[in-house]
Amino acid sequence: MNANSISRSTVRKPRPDFLLFPHATSRWAKKVRGKLHYFGKTDGDPKGEAAERIWDQQKDDLYAGRIPRGKREGLTVGELCDKFLKAKRAQLTIGKLTARSFVDYKDTTDLLIETFGVRRNFAAARSSTAATSCRPSATLAASRRQSMG
């Protein structure tokens, strides 16, 4: 070993069927859909147990080409708007809602998503508007007025 080389302990796959590999950056990695994804450092996890748990949580999203959602609680603004619109579309289909009302609901959900973000936790978005002591409808109305002119 010369003076410029760095001594590193070599981490190997813990078993032949282990799907992750130790990357040169000392992280557990896996290539999915042509892109490398990382699942924690090898230093604190030489057997890859924690990395494998992360992989198990994220693999379905990665294989589907989605950004992993991670661990979260509750609905996102996007999920809530989607559920709401599905219910309203069902009402539209059976004639309990007019097309104009459905378009208004769709415009409102689009504005909610634009204002708060599709992945934002709904409870967090709701509490942030409560913290400003402003009703969500007033917040949306103000946002709509600003976007119109």
Buried (B, 14 or more C-beta within 10 A) or exposed (E): EEEEEEEEEEBEBBEEEBBBBBBEEEBBBBEBEEEEBBBBBBEEBBEBEBBBEBBEBBBEBBEEEEEBEEEEEEBBBBBBBBEBBEEBEEBBEEEEBEEEEBEEBBEBBEBBBEBBEEBBBBEEBBEBBEEEEEEBEEBBEEBEEEEEE
